[in-house]
Amino acid sequence: MIEFRSVRKTYPDGTTAVEQFDLVIPSRTTTVFVGSSGCGKTTLLRMINRMVDPTSGAVEIDGSDVAGVNPVELRRRIGYVMQNSGLLPHRKVVDNIATVPLLTGVSRADARKRALELMDTVGLDRAFADRYPSQLSGGQQQRVGVARGLAVDPNILLMDEPFGAVDPLVRSDLQDELIRLQRELGKTVVFVTHDIDEAFKLGDQVVILKKGGEVAQQGTPAQILAEPADDFVANFIGAARGRRALRVEQTPAGPVVVDGEGRAAGVLTGPAQVVDAAAAVPQPRLGAAEAGVPHGAPGAPAQGGGIR
C-alpha cells in the first residue's frame, strides 16, 4: 500500500506544484493520476521513488516513510516506465532490460535469461534481443521499457505517460497489454496520463487532479461517470458536452450507440442490460497471504520490490 500524508511541494523559486495531498493507493491495483499539464501528477508520481522529495508531509510504502530509505536503493526496487521508453540507445534490447538486475548484483547470464523471459511476458519476439532501440518501432520500444520496469520483479510499477508518444492503434494495443499483465502479475501500478479515456480504461481507481495537486474527484471509473463531483469534473470527463450521454438508436443496419450530439459511438454486441455500477466496482487484488495462498505455491504472486 502507498499512502500520501499531507504532502506539499514548493520549489525554490516559490512555485507550488502540490498544495496538500492525501491519498491511499491500495496494493495490487492500478491507480491513475489524470489531469491537465501543471496539475502536479508527475510530481506526485516521482515522490514515490524519491525522484522528487516533498517539502512537507510524507509518502509511505507499507507504513514506512520513503524519506528514510536510500533513494538509489529505493529506485532499484520500484519499476519505472516513462514516455518515449527512455532506453539507452547504445545498448541492445536485451541489455537495456537487464540494466537494473546487473546493478543489483545479478550475474550477466542470469540477467540475460530474465530479460529474455520478460520479452516473452510483454509480447516481444526474442529475435529483437540483439537489436538496438533505433531498430524498433515506437510500440516495440515501449514494450522494452515495460520489460525493463519489471526486470527486478517489483511490487510497485510507476508509469509516467508511457504510451503518450505512440499512434492511437499502437496505444490501444499497449493499454490492452498492460491490462493483461496486471491480471497476471498483480502489481501496484501508479499511472500518469492526461487522457481521461486512458484513465477510465486502465484504472481501478482514478484520481482527477486540478492545479496544485488538488483532488477534484477520486473513485472508480463507474463512480465518476455516474456522479461527477462538480462542473470541473463533468467538463473534464466530457459529460457536460454530452460526450458521455450515450443512447441507442435504431438504424436500418441495426442498433447503434450515439452520443449526446448524435454522433455514432459504437454498436451493441448483445442485448442491452442494466448493470448495477456499485456491483461492478473492481475490488483490490488479494496478496498471497490475504488470499490464504502460501508463497511459492501455484498461483502465488512473485516476491520482490517495495520496502522491506
Backbone as a ProteinNet text record, in pm:
[ID]
protein_1_A
[PRIMARY]
MIEFRSVRKTYPDGTTAVEQFDLVIPSRTTTVFVGSSGCGKTTLLRMINRMVDPTSGAVEIDGSDVAGVNPVELRRRIGYVMQNSGLLPHRKVVDNIATVPLLTGVSRADARKRALELMDTVGLDRAFADRYPSQLSGGQQQRVGVARGLAVDPNILLMDEPFGAVDPLVRSDLQDELIRLQRELGKTVVFVTHDIDEAFKLGDQVVILKKGGEVAQQGTPAQILAEPADDFVANFIGAARGRRALRVEQTPAGPVVVDGEGRAAGVLTGPAQVVDAAAAVPQPRLGAAEAGVPHGAPGAPAQGGGIR
[TERTIARY]
83.4	0	87.7	47.8	117.3	24.2	77.8	-5.2	65.9	-5.8	40.3	-24.9	58.9	6.6	40	-60	-45.7	77.1	91.7	210.9	199.3	308.7	318.9	454.6	456.4	582.8	590.5	688.4	715.6	860.7	885.3	1020.5	1088.2	1221.9	1295.6	1249.5	1197.9	1152	1013.4	957.3	828.4	710.2	735.2	628.2	580	450.6	392.5	329	389	337.8	223.5	233.2	130	101.5	-24.2	-61.8	-70.9	-162.7	-178.7	-247.9	-186.5	-236.1	-238.6	-354.6	-372.1	-437.8	-381.6	-438	-383.3	-468.5	-426.1	-438.1	-329.8	-327.5	-323.5	-431.5	-434.5	-332.6	-285.5	-191.6	-259.3	-181.1	-221.4	-340.1	-346.8	-446.5	-376.5	-448.4	-395.7	-465.5	-386.5	-436.4	-383.7	-473.2	-435.3	-451.4	-342.5	-349	-374.9	-480.7	-515	-546.5	-500.2	-525.9	-448.4	-473.6	-405.4	-260.9	-180.3	-40.6	-33.2	62.1	82.6	-2.1	-75.3	-161.2	-86.5	39.5	119.6	120.5	62.2	50.2	185.8	276.4	408.8	491.2	476.3	545.9	506.1	377.7	330.8	385.8	385.2	439.1	584.4	662.7	806.7	839.9	742.6	765	771.9	709	704.5	843.2	923.4	1059	1167.5	1127.4	1217.7	1296.1	1243.6	1299.6	1266	1158.8	1120.5	1089.3	1144.7	1113	1011.7	911.2	812.1	873.3	819.2	861.9	813.7	694.7	640.6	547	512.2	429.4	515.6	451	523.4	457.1	541	494.5	538.4	444.3	475.3	442.6	527.3	502.6	494.6	380.3	357.1	392.9	357.4	377	513.1	607.2	742.4	760.2	809.1	832.2	949.5	926.7	1033.8	1149.9	1126.2	1233.7	1347.3	1317.8	1421.1	1494.3	1467.3	1530.2	1625.6	1742.6	1837.2	1768	1770	1693.6	1737.4	1867.5	1915.4	1861.9	1870.2	1818	1667.4	1597.5	1452.2	1415.9	1485.2	1452	1480.6	1576.6	1606.7	1502.9	1419.8	1314.3	1179.5	1172	1046.6	1062.6	972.1	976.8	935.1	997	966.3	963.1	852	837	797.6	871.5	848	805.9	763.9	728.5	852.4	833.7	944.6	1042.7	998.7	1070.5	1197.1	1271.9	1393.2	1502.3	1507.9	1607.7	1744.7	1848.5	1986	2013.6	2035.4	2044	2162.6	2270.5	2392.2	2394	2287.4	2281.2	2170.5	2195.9	2097.8	1973.8	1866.7	1740.1	1757.3	1819.8	1834.5	1916.3	2014.9	2097.8	2022.9	1935.9	1852.4	1763.1	1701.9	1611.4	1688.3	1810.9	1891.7	1963.2	1947	2024.4	2015.3	1893.2	1879.1	1920.6	1882.4	1933.1	2085.7	2154.6	2301.1	2350.4	2283.5	2322.9	2302	2207.9	2179.7	2262.8	2354.6	2446.2	2411.8	2306.4	2271.3	2376.3	2411	2512.2	2463.7	2557.7	2521.9	2435.5	2469.9	2393.8	2250.3	2234.3	2100.4	2020.3	2088.3	2019.3	1970.3	2051.7	2009.7	1891.9	1899.3	1790.6	1660.3	1667.5	1549.8	1496.6	1586.9	1546	1472.7	1520.7	1454.9	1316.8	1306.8	1176	1076.8	1126.3	1038.9	997.8	1082.7	1041.8	920	920.3	802.5	681.7	703.5	594.8	524.1	602	542	507.6	520	480	576.1	706.9	809.9	895	904.8	977.8	1124.2	1176.5	1316.9	1414.2	1365.3	1451.3	1500.7	1431	1470.5	1576.3	1613.8	1700.3	1831.5	1891.5	2022.8	2014.5	1896	1882.1	1898.1	1918.2	1927.8	1791	1763.5	1632.8	1592.5	1687.7	1656.1	1605.1	1627	1582	1442.1	1378.3	1243.8	1142.4	1017.2	909.1	885.1	804.3	773.8	703.8	609	538.4	628.8	720.7	815.5	908.7	951.1	1037.5	965.8	836.3	761.7	747.1	734.7	730.5	862.7	972.5	1103.9	1108.5	1054.4	1052	972.5	858.7	778.8	856.4	921.6	1000.3	1110.5	1178.7	1284.4	1227.5	1107.4	1046	1011.9	989.9	953.3	1073.2	1191.8	1308.5	1346.2	1324.1	1359	1234.7	1126.5	1001.5	954.4	937.2	899.5	754	725.2	585.8	514.3	590.8	534.9	589.2	498.6	536.8	481.5	571.6	534.1	539.8	434.9	427.4	388.5	483.4	464.9	433.6	305.1	257.6	333.6	340.4	426.3	380.7	251.2	200.3	163.8	206.6	164.8	227.2	338.3	410.2	389.6	296.3	272.3	136	115.8	-9.5	-126.3	-250.7	-367.1	-384.7	-359.3	-377.4	-276	-149.6	-45.4	-73.5	-119.2	-151.2	-257.9	-360.7	-467.2	-414	-326.3	-266.3	-183.4	-107.1	-24	-109.9	-219	-311.6	-368.3	-408.4	-460.8	-354.3	-229.9	-119.3	-97.8	-106.4	-90.2	-201.5	-324.6	-435.4	-409.2	-361.6	-330.4	-219.6	-114.3	-3	-48.4	-132.2	-179	-263.1	-344.2	-422.1	-329.8	-221	-128.9	-37.2	13.2	119.1	70	-40.3	-95	-2.4	54.1	141.7	59.7	124.6	66.5	113.3	24.3	59.3	7.5	97.4	57.4	86.9	-16.7	-9.3	-48	30.3	2.4	-38.1	-145.2	-188.7	-267.6	-281	-370.6	-497.1	-506.9	-615	-718.1	-836.8	-938.5	-986.3	-990.4	-1031.5	-931.7	-802.9	-700	-713.1	-741.3	-757.4	-872.5	-986	-1102.5	-1079	-1003.6	-977.4	-886.2	-785.9	-682.2	-704.5	-770.4	-768.9	-872.6	-829.5	-921.5	-967.8	-872.4	-900	-847.4	-931.1	-892.3	-895	-786.3	-776	-764.9	-870	-870.7	-816.5	-711.9	-641.8	-664.3	-675.8	-673.3	-533	-512.6	-384.3	-348.1	-218.7	-172	-193.1	-224	-242.5	-371.1	-466.5	-594.3	-677.4	-731.1	-813	-952.6	-987.2	-1122.1	-1221	-1178	-1259.9	-1173.7	-1201.2	-1136.5	-1242.8	-1219.3	-1313.9	-1292.8	-1379	-1371.7	-1425.4	-1391.5	-1449.9	-1602.3	-1665.3	-1811.4	-1865.5	-1801	-1847.5	-1835.2	-1722.9	-1700.8	-1796.8	-1817.2	-1909.5	-2053.2	-2091.3	-2228.7	-2256.7	-2156.1	-2177.5	-2055.1	-2037.1	-1927.4	-1941.3	-1829.4	-1835.4	-1879.3	-1842.2	-1875.8	-1864.3	-1881	-1875.9	-1738	-1632.9	-1497.1	-1481.7	-1524.5	-1513	-1601.7	-1724.1	-1816.2	-1757.7	-1695.5	-1631.7	-1509.8	-1432.2	-1308.8	-1337.3	-1440	-1469.5	-1559	-1606.3	-1686.9	-1835.9	-1877.5	-2020.8	-2100.2	-2038.2	-2109.7	-2135.2	-2056.1	-2071.7	-2153.1	-2210.4	-2291.9	-2211.7	-2080.8	-1996.6	-2023	-2056.6	-2078.4	-2226.2	-2313.6	-2456.5	-2490.4	-2478.8	-2497.8	-2640	-2688.4	-2820.5	-2817.9	-2916.4	-2925.3	-3026.7	-2985	-3075.2	-3086.6	-3204.6	-3226.6	-3195.7	-3118.8	-3088.3	-3127	-3133.5	-3164.9	-3070.2	-2946.1	-2847.8	-2851.2	-2929.9	-2935.5	-2913.9	-2915.2	-2898.1	-2755.9	-2744.1	-2615.3	-2616.6	-2506.6	-2492.4	-2442.3	-2510.6	-2470.2	-2453.2	-2373.2	-2351.8	-2457.8	-2441.8	-2541	-2558.5	-2462.5	-2472.1	-2510.8	-2548.4	-2595.3	-2486.4	-2361.6	-2251.5	-2239.6	-2214.3	-2200.6	-2082.8	-2106	-2001.7	-1969.8	-2053.6	-2027.8	-2152.9	-2141.2	-2254.4	-2271.7	-2391	-2419.4	-2385.2	-2315.6	-2280.1	-2367.5	-2462.7	-2553.3	-2673.6	-2769.2	-2888.4	-2852.4	-2918.7	-2893.3	-2932.9	-2848.4	-2875.5	-2846.2	-2919.9	-2893.2	-2798.2	-2684.6	-2582.7	-2575.1	-2569.3	-2551.7	-2407	-2384.6	-2248.1	-2171.7	-2240.9	-2171.5	-2120.8	-2201.6	-2160.3	-2044.8	-2029.1	-1924.1	-1792.9	-1789	-1666.7	-1556	-1436.2	-1326.4	-1280.7	-1251.6	-1201.9	-1050.8	-978.9	-834.7	-799.1	-691.8	-647	-581.2	-613.6	-559.1	-417.3	-332	-198.9	-208.1	-96.5	-97.5	-139	-83.9	-115.6	-263.4	-315.9	-455	-548.1	-506.4	-589.7	-571.5	-476.9	-452.1	-368.1	-295.2	-210	-65.3	4.7	142.2	230.4	329.2	422.6	498.1	511.6	578.9	480.8	353.2	252.4	203.2	149.4	95.8	-9.2	6.4	-86.6	-46.4	55.7	100.5	181.5	163	237.5	385.3	468.2	612.1	647.8	761.8	810.1	908.8	930.9	1030.1	977.7	1070.3	1034.5	980.8	941.5	885.7	991.1	948.7	1039	1031.2	1144.9	1149.3	1169.2
-119.3	0	125.4	225	353.4	457.9	542.4	646.1	780.6	882.1	1020.7	1085.7	1146.2	1210.3	1359.2	1441.2	1588.3	1634.7	1584.9	1613.4	1750.5	1824	1955.7	1964.9	2029.5	2050.5	2192.8	2267.2	2403.1	2410.5	2463.1	2472.4	2601.9	2609	2726.9	2859.6	2857.4	2982.3	3024.1	2946.9	2980.8	2910.9	2837.1	2764.6	2648.7	2640.8	2530.4	2432.2	2315.4	2212.3	2134.4	2113.4	2039.7	2114.5	2150.4	2227	2137	2045.2	1948.5	1827.3	1712.9	1594.6	1477.3	1413.6	1293.8	1186.6	1066.4	958.6	824.6	723.5	585.2	509.8	443.1	361.4	214.8	140.4	0.4	-85.1	-187.7	-280.9	-358.9	-393.7	-482	-427.2	-295.3	-231	-128.3	-76.3	30.3	160.6	257.3	391.2	486	564.6	656.5	800	879.5	1023.8	1086.3	1164	1225.1	1372.3	1454	1597.5	1670.9	1799.2	1880.7	1904.9	1954.5	1986.8	2086.3	2061.9	2152.2	2123.6	2011	1980.9	1905.2	1867.4	1802.2	1651.4	1591.9	1445	1375.7	1426.8	1365	1390	1508	1537.6	1437.1	1408.4	1311.3	1172.5	1132	1001.2	989.5	1092	1087.1	1098.5	1137.6	1135.7	993.3	900.9	762.5	699.4	729.6	671.9	775.2	886.9	993.1	1060.1	1059.3	1146.1	1291.3	1309	1438.4	1414.1	1497.9	1487.9	1595.2	1561.9	1662.8	1768.8	1888.9	1995.4	1967.2	1911.9	1871	1753.3	1686.7	1567.3	1444	1331.4	1205.5	1116.5	1036.1	931.1	798.6	709.6	582.9	465	363.6	236.2	128.7	64.1	-37.3	14.9	141.9	200.4	259.6	249.1	303.7	428.8	535.4	661.4	644.5	675.6	657.3	752.8	860.4	955	889.2	778.7	709	601.8	590.6	487.8	553.7	493.5	544.4	552.7	670.6	685.5	591.3	562.5	472.1	331.4	285.1	152	146.1	253.3	258.4	244.4	319.8	319.7	185.4	113.3	-18.3	-123	-91.3	-183.3	-149.5	-36.4	10.9	22.3	-40.1	-28.8	109.7	158.2	291.8	288.2	330.6	334.3	475.6	534.7	673.7	686.6	806.7	834.9	822.5	779.7	759.8	653.1	568	449.3	479.6	585.4	619.5	515.4	442.9	337.1	395.4	321.5	361.3	326	425.4	398.6	314.2	314.8	242.1	99	58.8	-76.8	-155.7	-283.5	-370.2	-386.3	-433.5	-450	-534.5	-649.3	-739.8	-675.3	-593.3	-526.9	-412.5	-344	-241.1	-301.3	-414.3	-478.9	-527.2	-571.1	-629.4	-525.4	-397.6	-292.3	-297.9	-294.2	-287	-417.3	-535.8	-658.3	-661.7	-615.3	-612.3	-517.3	-403.8	-307.1	-362	-455	-511.5	-636.9	-671	-781.7	-913.6	-917.8	-1041.2	-1070.2	-1196.5	-1231.7	-1197.4	-1175.9	-1138.6	-1245.9	-1373.2	-1482.1	-1485.4	-1468.5	-1469.9	-1347.4	-1232.6	-1110.9	-1123	-1183.4	-1202.5	-1300.3	-1406.5	-1504.3	-1437.8	-1355.6	-1284.5	-1189.1	-1120.7	-1025.9	-1096.1	-1211.8	-1286.3	-1335.1	-1377.7	-1420.3	-1304.1	-1185	-1068.1	-1024.2	-1049.4	-1020.9	-1106.1	-1230.9	-1316.2	-1258.1	-1212.7	-1163.1	-1043.5	-951.5	-829.3	-844.8	-967.4	-992.2	-941.1	-947.7	-901	-1019.6	-1041.3	-1155.4	-1150.8	-1266.3	-1273.1	-1241.5	-1243.7	-1209.6	-1065	-982	-841.5	-822.7	-927.5	-914.9	-844	-871.1	-813.7	-694	-638.1	-515.5	-394.6	-279	-154.2	-84.1	1.4	66.6	136	196.5	267.7	174.9	45.1	-52.2	-105.8	-52.6	-95	14.9	-23.1	74.9	138	246.3	312.2	219.8	140.6	47.9	-60.4	-109	-210.5	-152.7	-28.7	35.7	48.3	81.9	93.6	-40.9	-148.2	-282	-313.5	-271.6	-290	-210.4	-87.7	-6.2	-71.4	-131.5	-202.4	-323.4	-397.9	-514.1	-471.1	-360.5	-310.8	-272.3	-211.8	-175.1	-294.3	-410.2	-532	-620.7	-577.1	-666.5	-720	-642.1	-690.2	-738.7	-766.3	-814.3	-724.4	-593.6	-501.2	-519.2	-484.8	-481.6	-360.7	-252.3	-126	-93.2	-50.4	-9.4	130.7	227.6	365.3	386.5	447.4	465.7	610.5	686.8	829.5	854.8	861.4	879.6	790.1	660	571.7	552	575.4	548	676.4	790.1	917.3	951.3	886.6	925.2	828.2	735.2	638.8	664.4	611.4	638.3	566.6	609.6	559	407.7	343.3	198.5	125.6	168.4	106.9	134.6	254.9	291.4	199.1	172.3	83.4	-57.1	-104.5	-237	-241.6	-135.6	-131.8	-124.7	-53.1	-48.8	-187.4	-257.1	-393.6	-484.8	-465.6	-547.7	-521.7	-394.2	-362	-424.5	-421.4	-484.5	-633.9	-697.6	-841.1	-867.5	-787.2	-805.5	-786.3	-687.5	-662.2	-778.1	-838.3	-955.6	-1070.8	-1085.5	-1196.5	-1171	-1047.4	-1019.4	-952.6	-876.9	-814.9	-718.1	-623.4	-522	-405.9	-321.7	-193.8	-93	-56.8	29.9	170.5	269.5	410.2	467.6	514.1	551.6	698.1	774.1	914.9	933.8	1010.7	1040.8	1171.4	1232.8	1348.3	1307.4	1179.1	1126.3	1055.6	1113.1	1056.1	920	899.6	769.1	661.1	694.1	600.6	573	677.4	661.3	567.5	587.4	503	359.5	340.1	205.6	126.9	193.8	123	122.6	225.1	244.8	167	103.1	55.5	176.4	268.4	394.2	506.4	606.6	722.1	845.6	924.5	1047.2	1164	1245.2	1361.2	1480.7	1543.5	1649.6	1785.9	1885.6	2025.2	2080.8	2205.3	2270.6	2266.6	2243.3	2237	2102.4	2001	1868.3	1853.5	1944.6	1933.8	1821.6	1735.7	1624.1	1675.2	1675.4	1715.1	1603	1479.6	1362.6	1238.5	1142.4	1012	904.1	792.2	682.6	588.9	491.8	402.8	477.4	431.7	494.4	498.4	389.7	385.8	492.3	511	610.1	751.9	780.1	915.1	944.2	845.6	864.3	882.4	806.9	813.3	941.3	989.5	1107.4	1198.3	1277.9	1376.3	1469	1497.7	1573.9	1717.6	1777.7	1918	1947.4	2074.1	2112.9	2089.2	2109.6	2086.2	1941.8	1848	1705.9	1673.2	1723.7	1696.6	1743.9	1860.7	1911.7	1829.5	1790	1716.8	1579.8	1511.4	1378.2	1383.6	1504.3	1518.8	1505.4	1488.8	1470.5	1596.5	1714.1	1839.9	1868.8	1809.5	1831.5	1720.6	1633.4	1525.7	1407.7	1413.5	1306.7	1173	1178.6	1054.8	1015.8	1101.6	1071.2	986.8	858	767.3	712.6	689.1	628.1	537.4	451.6	358.6	409.9	413.2	449.9	333	310.7	205.1	258.6	182.8	217	97.8	116.5	3.6	-114.2	-85.3	-192.4	-252.1	-191.4	-242.3	-131.4	-164	-61	-5.8	126.5	194.5	283.8	286.3	373.5	509.3	616.9	751.9	836.8	947	1035.7	1144.4	1240.4	1344.2	1435.2	1435.4	1518.1	1435.9	1310.3	1226.9	1160	1168.1	1104.6	958	873.7	730.3	707.1	626.4	598	449.3	363.8	220.4	142	11.4	-76.1	-170.4	-224.3	-323.6	-461.6	-539	-674.8	-778.8	-735.1	-826.9	-749.9	-816.2	-745.6	-642.9	-528.7	-422.9	-471.8	-440	-480.1	-363.4	-353.9	-254.4	-317.1	-252.1	-306.5	-221	-285.3	-216.1	-168.7	-36.4	17	-17.9	-18.2	-49	-192.3	-283	-423.2	-444.8	-350	-365	-301.6	-241.1	-175	-277.7	-257.8	-353.1	-354.7	-470.1	-483.8	-502.3	-453.7	-473	-620	-647.7	-785.8	-832.5	-951.1	-1003	-1051.4	-1019.6	-1077.9	-1223.6	-1293.7	-1436.8	-1464	-1381.2	-1405.4	-1378.6	-1268.3	-1234.4	-1339.3	-1399.9	-1499.5	-1638.7	-1651	-1780.3	-1871.4	-1813.5	-1893.8	-1879	-1984.6	-1972.4	-1929.3	-1842.6	-1801	-1922.2	-1924.8	-2039.3	-2142.8	-2134.9	-2228.9	-2185.8	-2278.5	-2241.2	-2131.1	-2022.6	-1912.7	-1804.6	-1829.9	-1727.4	-1623.3	-1491.7	-1387.4	-1391.8	-1346.4	-1343.2	-1237.4	-1254.1	-1160.5	-1064.5	-953.2	-857.4	-716	-615.8	-475.8	-430.6	-303.2	-247.1	-224.5	-177	-154.9	-273.7	-329.3	-444.7	-396.8
0	0	0	-77.1	-80.6	-21.2	64.4	125.5	121.5	73.7	78.3	198.8	284.7	406.4	405.4	381.5	385.6	307.6	186.2	106.1	40.1	44.9	-19.7	-88.8	-206.7	-276.3	-329.1	-275.3	-320.3	-364.3	-482.3	-537.2	-491.5	-499.8	-450.7	-511	-634	-695.7	-647.2	-553.4	-497.2	-561.9	-670.6	-738.3	-651.8	-630.8	-554.8	-651.1	-662.6	-753.7	-690.5	-559.5	-485.8	-356.6	-336	-216.1	-93.7	-95.5	12.4	-46.2	-29.8	-99.4	-4.2	4.4	85.5	-1.5	0.5	-81	-34.2	-39.8	-16.7	-148.3	-187.7	-309.3	-265.8	-286.5	-242.4	-318.5	-252.3	-315.2	-427	-526.7	-635.8	-716.5	-726.4	-809.5	-897.6	-995.2	-1080.3	-1044.3	-999.5	-970.1	-1076.8	-1135.4	-1242.4	-1195	-1205.2	-1185.7	-1322.3	-1333.9	-1461.9	-1440.4	-1535.6	-1526.4	-1633.2	-1643.4	-1743.2	-1702.1	-1796.1	-1766.9	-1651.6	-1560.4	-1448.7	-1326.4	-1326.9	-1211.2	-1101.4	-1126.9	-1022.6	-1028.1	-1130.9	-1133.2	-1143.6	-1228.2	-1239.2	-1114.3	-1055.4	-929.2	-822.3	-811.6	-712.3	-741	-867.4	-904	-860.3	-887.3	-859.5	-711.3	-631	-485.8	-433.5	-503.2	-455.8	-457.5	-561.1	-566.7	-536.4	-479.1	-432.7	-545	-664.9	-767.3	-733.9	-657.2	-600.2	-453.3	-365.9	-223.4	-186.9	-105.7	-66.4	24.5	16.9	107.1	248.8	257.9	387.9	366	473.8	463.1	439.7	414.2	399.7	295.8	231.6	142.5	203.6	226.8	292.5	201.7	208.9	141.8	249.3	258.4	361.4	500.2	525.8	658.5	684.6	590.1	608.7	524	585.2	515.3	418.8	290.9	191.8	216.6	294	323.8	401.5	467.3	544	466.5	337	253.7	155.5	137.3	38.2	-97.6	-162.7	-287.7	-399.5	-408.1	-513.4	-489	-365	-331.9	-354.8	-318.2	-335.5	-483	-568.8	-711.6	-776.5	-723.7	-780.1	-740.8	-642.7	-600.5	-663.4	-731	-788.4	-939.2	-1015	-1160	-1205.3	-1313.5	-1363.4	-1515.6	-1574	-1720	-1757.8	-1852.2	-1889.5	-2035.2	-2070.4	-2208.6	-2297.1	-2421.4	-2515.4	-2467.6	-2379.1	-2329.4	-2250.6	-2284.5	-2211	-2220.8	-2331.9	-2347.3	-2377.5	-2341.8	-2372	-2517.7	-2604.8	-2749.5	-2792	-2710.3	-2748.1	-2694.6	-2626.7	-2571	-2638.4	-2658.9	-2723.9	-2635.9	-2696.8	-2625.9	-2500.8	-2513.6	-2400	-2289	-2326	-2225.1	-2158.3	-2232.9	-2172.1	-2064.2	-2095.1	-1998.6	-1876.7	-1897.2	-1789.2	-1704.4	-1733.9	-1667.6	-1515.7	-1462	-1315.7	-1247.3	-1298.2	-1234.8	-1224.9	-1328.7	-1324	-1215.6	-1199.8	-1096.9	-956.5	-942.1	-809.9	-781.1	-872.6	-847	-911	-992.5	-1063.3	-1169.1	-1186.3	-1286.3	-1425.6	-1517.5	-1653.3	-1719.3	-1696.3	-1757.6	-1705.4	-1572.4	-1514	-1555.7	-1565.8	-1606.9	-1751.3	-1837.4	-1977	-1984.8	-1906.4	-1904.8	-1860.6	-1756.2	-1706.3	-1812.7	-1882.6	-1985.9	-2098.9	-2139.4	-2246.7	-2203	-2078.4	-2026.6	-2026.2	-1992	-1988.6	-2128.7	-2226.7	-2364.8	-2400.7	-2355.8	-2376.4	-2303.6	-2180.8	-2097.2	-2160.5	-2219.6	-2276.1	-2424.1	-2476.9	-2614.9	-2718.4	-2688.4	-2781.8	-2825.1	-2954.6	-3009.6	-2966.4	-2924.7	-2881.6	-2994.9	-3117.9	-3231.7	-3223.2	-3142.9	-3128.7	-3019.6	-2949	-2831.2	-2861.2	-2975.4	-3006.2	-3101.2	-3115	-3191.6	-3098.8	-3159.3	-3083.9	-3086.4	-2988.2	-2983.1	-3112.7	-3182.3	-3306.5	-3415.5	-3399	-3498	-3468.4	-3364.4	-3325.2	-3352.9	-3365.8	-3377.2	-3240.1	-3238	-3111	-3013.2	-3063.8	-2976.8	-2921.4	-3003.9	-2957.3	-2851.4	-2870.8	-2770.9	-2637.9	-2641.6	-2517	-2447	-2523.1	-2462.7	-2393.3	-2455.3	-2392.1	-2262.1	-2264.6	-2143.5	-2031.5	-2065.8	-1964.7	-1911.5	-2001.4	-1958.6	-1863.2	-1895.3	-1806.9	-1670.2	-1668.7	-1542.2	-1455.3	-1519.5	-1445.9	-1414	-1453.9	-1452.7	-1315.6	-1209.4	-1075.4	-1000.5	-1075.9	-1017.8	-903.8	-931.5	-824.6	-783.8	-659	-615.4	-674	-696.2	-742.3	-880.9	-969.7	-1104.7	-1129.4	-1152.2	-1181	-1331.6	-1387.6	-1532.8	-1563.2	-1618.9	-1643	-1790	-1823.5	-1961	-2059.5	-2032.2	-2111.3	-2255	-2282.2	-2417	-2492	-2439.5	-2495.7	-2629.5	-2666.1	-2787.9	-2904	-2890.7	-2998.6	-3060.9	-3181.3	-3251.8	-3183.3	-3211.5	-3137.5	-3140.9	-3255.6	-3262.9	-3175.8	-3182.9	-3100.2	-2953.2	-2924.7	-2785.9	-2728.9	-2807.4	-2762.2	-2736.3	-2824	-2805.2	-2676.7	-2651.5	-2531.3	-2404.7	-2411.4	-2297.2	-2269.3	-2375.6	-2358.8	-2299.1	-2343	-2291.7	-2143	-2101.5	-1959.8	-1876.5	-1926	-1854.8	-1838	-1943.9	-1937.2	-1835.2	-1840	-1746.6	-1602.6	-1580.2	-1443.8	-1392.9	-1478.5	-1436.8	-1399.3	-1472.4	-1448.5	-1329.7	-1316	-1220.2	-1092.4	-1098.6	-978.5	-909.4	-984.6	-925.7	-869.3	-790.6	-751.1	-854.6	-945.6	-1058	-1031.4	-1047.3	-1043	-1181.2	-1248.3	-1389.1	-1403.7	-1479.5	-1504.1	-1649.3	-1672.1	-1807.8	-1807.2	-1924.1	-1939.2	-2014.2	-2049	-2132.4	-2044.3	-2031.9	-1942.9	-1992.4	-2124.4	-2175.9	-2135.3	-2140.8	-2097.7	-1948.2	-1871.8	-1727.1	-1694.6	-1763	-1736.6	-1782.8	-1887.6	-1938.5	-1845.2	-1788.9	-1713.3	-1562.3	-1509.9	-1365.8	-1287.1	-1178.7	-1075.8	-994.2	-969	-900.1	-988.7	-1013.1	-1093.9	-1005.2	-1011.2	-933	-1031.1	-1039.3	-1127.3	-1049.4	-1104.2	-1033.1	-1097.2	-1011.2	-1053.6	-1029.6	-1067.2	-1045.4	-897.4	-871.3	-733.1	-668.2	-748.4	-692.8	-614	-634.5	-564.1	-625.3	-542	-589.9	-621.2	-748.8	-789.1	-760.1	-785.9	-754.5	-764.3	-681.7	-690	-675.8	-741.6	-734.5	-851.2	-863.9	-978.8	-1101.3	-1221.3	-1341.3	-1336.4	-1289.5	-1283.4	-1189.5	-1074.5	-978.1	-1033.5	-1100.1	-1153.3	-1268.7	-1354.9	-1466.2	-1417.7	-1315.8	-1266.3	-1189.2	-1113.2	-1029.5	-1030.2	-1137.1	-1136.6	-1016.2	-950	-825	-845.9	-959	-983.1	-1132.3	-1168.4	-1309.5	-1369.1	-1288.6	-1339.7	-1385.3	-1301.5	-1335.7	-1455.3	-1455.3	-1565.7	-1698.2	-1696.3	-1817.8	-1855.3	-1755.3	-1782.9	-1844.9	-1796.2	-1849.6	-1973.2	-2008.1	-2128.1	-2105.5	-1979.4	-1951.6	-1981.2	-1953.3	-1973.1	-2120.6	-2207.4	-2351.4	-2417.5	-2337.1	-2392.5	-2443	-2427.3	-2480.3	-2412.1	-2283	-2207	-2201.3	-2254.6	-2251.8	-2374.5	-2361.4	-2474.2	-2476.4	-2596.3	-2610.9	-2734.3	-2742.8	-2855	-2956.3	-3081.8	-3189.9	-3287.5	-3337.1	-3435.4	-3575.3	-3651.3	-3789.9	-3876.8	-4010.2	-4098.1	-4079.8	-4036.8	-4019.2	-3879	-3788.2	-3651.7	-3551.2	-3420	-3316.5	-3313.4	-3299.5	-3291.2	-3167.9	-3094.4	-2978	-3026	-2986.2	-3025.6	-2901.4	-2915.5	-2801	-2797.8	-2704.9	-2686.4	-2805.5	-2898.4	-3018	-3140.7	-3118.3	-3227.3	-3308.7	-3263.8	-3335.6	-3295.4	-3392.2	-3363.8	-3270.4	-3164.6	-3066.7	-3057	-3117.1	-3109.8	-3145.7	-3131.7	-3158	-3041.1	-3026.1	-2923	-2976.6	-2895.3	-2936.6	-2870	-2788.3	-2720.5	-2673.3	-2607.7	-2559.2	-2454	-2457.9	-2359.4	-2221.1	-2121.8	-1984.8	-1892.7	-1783	-1681	-1579.2	-1557.5	-1468	-1343.1	-1228.2	-1100.9	-1093.3	-1102.5	-1104.8	-978.3	-864.7	-739	-738.6	-797.4	-801	-896.2	-991.7	-1092.3	-1049.6	-929.1	-883.3	-863.7	-926.7	-908.6	-764	-712.3	-576.5	-578.4	-474.3	-468.9	-478.7	-552.2	-566.9	-438	-394.4	-270.2	-289.2	-190.9	-189	-147.9	-159.6	-130	14.3	106.6	247.6	275.2	211.9	234.9	178	66	-0.4	57.7	150.7	210.2	123.9	28	-59.3	-13.5	22.1	65.4	-50.6	-22	-124.8	-177.2	-310	-371.1	-420.7	-372.9	-420.3	-557.4	-635.6	-767.4	-753.5	-834.4	-830.3	-731.6	-647	-553.8	-628.2	-596.9	-666.3	-631.3	-725.7	-703.7	-600.1	-538.6	-438.9	-501.3	-434	-480.9	-471	-469.1	-469.9	-336.2	-333.5	-212.4	-104.8	9.2	121.7	214.4	243.8	335.6	478.9
[MASK]
++++++++++++++++++++++++++++++++++++++++++++++++++++++++++++++++++++++++++++++++++++++++++++++++++++++++++++++++++++++++++++++++++++++++++++++++++++++++++++++++++++++++++++++++++++++++++++++++++++++++++++++++++++++++++++++++++++++++++++++++++++++++++++++++++++++++++++++++++++++++++++++++++++++++++++++++++++

